[in-house]
Amino acid sequence: MPVETALSGLPRYRLVPGPTPLERLDRLAAHVGHHGLYAKRDDCMTLGMGGNKLRSLEFWLGEALARQVDTLLVAGRTTSNQCRLTAAAAAKSGLHCIVLHNDDTPAKAEGNLLLSRLYGSETRFLGPMDEDERSRCLAELAAQMEGSGHRCYIVGDPVVGALGYVACAAELIAQAGEQDAALENVILPGSMGPTEAGFLFGCALAGAPFHVHLVSVEYGIDRLAYLVEDLFARLCAHTGVTPSVKPASFVRYHERYLGAGYDMPTPEAISALETVAALEGMLLEATYTAKTFAGALDLIEQGEISPESATCLIHTGGVPSLFTQAGALGLDRL
Ligand SMILES: Cc1ncc(COP(=O)(O)O)c(C=O)c1O
């Protein structure tokens, strides 16, 4: 079934004008002895410095505007890409935005936090707490705001957010066809699941044209697979469409590039970040994309991805974080 049919009727507010580039990485490919490496440059969007969450925001904003809200509420760590992009989308669509951070007030605004504030959002610091408590604070804030006459939308529903990557799958399939890329493998970070499940759902609707490799950057395989498959099932319910192809038939999970855990850099990720920057002039960051690229390069070197099979990495963005990570990565030394 065409992806457009599955998405038709769902509210969407366009924030990403046109397809993001599908770029050949010839120098990186030569470095690892591969013959067809590509990056889908979702870090190259005009709004808010781009990234995967902007595709999700098209559907979150669609719902918010259909409900005629005046305020977007979002929560995350001070390093959150989703908070930064929500602030940018709020600026662009003329909505007020309040960002709750489950961190202490930092000494200075930098990286994503700097940008969220420049985009005009109100940033508040709750102190360290887990995600459940943070969600309770966000719900309380929504209730308070509604009580004083505002109409609020809480950004972050994972099923609605996943729709962005259903659309991305369709975009990549069309683009690969136009560029004669004959892609066989697509590699993306495996984290909380919405990006991954949406992409798999879009691929499944199109008859699974690629093997999809998820490089875990947050959880072990069992948890990641549970999150992705649960969201895939919820996407079927949300869209009313169940693809005949099941994700298990074309997805592979890889957990050996995670290192000590989420946000903990590995030497291989730091090396991938440096190599990709030096060979392709393309920036990665330590939390998501450097680990994913490190995984991809290793899968090629180990022969798990054939050097002959055209392979695309999805660059999901997050580059503003690099400017707060350089010290921890040891990249700021002259
Ligand atoms: C740059 C980047 N890549 C990947 C991800 C993971 O996306 P998801 O939460 O949909 O798994 C995120 C999440 O914030 C991100 O910011």
The ligand as an SDF file (V2000), in Angstrom:
LIG
                    3D

 16 16  0  0  0  0  0  0  0  0999 V2000
   19.8930   12.8990   16.9400 C   0  0  0  0  0  0  0  0  0  0  0  0
   18.9940   11.8080   17.4060 C   0  0  0  0  0  0  0  0  0  0  0  0
   19.0840   10.6100   16.8170 N   0  0  0  0  0  0  0  0  0  0  0  0
   18.3150    9.5680   17.2090 C   0  0  0  0  0  0  0  0  0  0  0  0
   17.4040    9.6990   18.2250 C   0  0  0  0  0  0  0  0  0  0  0  0
   16.5820    8.5210   18.6360 C   0  0  0  0  0  0  0  0  0  0  0  0
   15.2570    8.6650   18.2210 O   0  0  0  0  0  0  0  0  0  0  0  0
   14.1050    7.8200   18.8900 P   0  0  0  0  0  0  0  0  0  0  0  0
   13.8250    8.4170   20.2430 O   0  0  0  0  0  0  0  0  0  0  0  0
   12.9570    7.9960   17.9720 O   0  0  0  0  0  0  0  0  0  0  0  0
   14.5650    6.4140   18.9870 O   0  0  0  0  0  0  0  0  0  0  0  0
   17.2670   10.9480   18.8800 C   0  0  0  0  0  0  0  0  0  0  0  0
   16.3430   11.1120   19.9950 C   0  0  0  0  0  0  0  0  0  0  0  0
   16.1990   12.1680   20.5630 O   0  0  0  0  0  0  0  0  0  0  0  0
   18.0850   12.0160   18.4420 C   0  0  0  0  0  0  0  0  0  0  0  0
   17.9910   13.2270   19.0270 O   0  0  0  0  0  0  0  0  0  0  0  0
  1  2  1  0
  2  3  1  0
  2 15  2  0
  3  4  2  0
  4  5  1  0
  5  6  1  0
  5 12  2  0
  6  7  1  0
  7  8  1  0
  8  9  2  0
  8 10  1  0
  8 11  1  0
 12 13  1  0
 12 15  1  0
 13 14  2  0
 15 16  1  0
M  END
$$$$
